[in-house]
């Protein structure tokens, strides 16, 4: 409850840039795209510091409970540097963000209804990305297995049972994306679909650049497109959370933080019975949806 009040009272600034998504909706991809555009394609700067530091996760500390911190401190018992990093990332963002003097880049999975009111009141820029729920669920399942802070150890079928009953963090999914859509015409909000990003990244780069008041040559756009390609992204240690893996926050033996990055990659996880169940869930929840995804959900 105490944390909730701090999140709500957080004071945004007019030059802040927020990336808002339901988890696993292309968040990291969008963060790096936005940071690069806002910083005039500073490739060297992007490699000097990991994205987690350049673009802090607003509510990360809510999942960094004392038990997890003690576990990580023990796992890093032979590394003073590792333990110092554990201490650093356990500090809530609302404590260190006010001390950042330059432009702030902030990631959150909070829906609009839980954002600090100051975000929209201040004139801060907000980029919201929506992704179809079939791909989201599969990707979120793997992330919940990967992160010790999430701690999930079951199979996908069991996980889906939690997901469809809104028992996963940041749920409900449907109200989250509805709220994003409802803010699409706000002058300081850019609403995008992950599937459109995936289909035409160059057009997305130009669209985000326009939203942020930037303009780049075709050569610059093409270079950034290649830099953001899933092949490059997966091997980019600045964005793939290698620093979190080094302190054992990410578990071994699971799929990496940056996975496949493709649309309609969900089918491999769904049995025929589960596909039918998911389709029914989608039909029930999307019949009054005020928009359609750029892909066929059913």
CORQUI-V532089 format. One line per field, one symbol per residue. burial: # if it has 24 or more other ideal C-beta (glycine too) atoms within 12 Angstrom, else .. Layout:
burial = ???
//
This chain:
burial = ......#..#.##..########################.#....#...###############...##..##.##.....#..##.###.###..#......#########..##.###...###########################.#...#..##..##...####.##.######.##.#.###########..##.######.##.#.#....#..##.####.##..######.###.#####...#########.##..##...#...#..##..##..#...#.#.#.
//
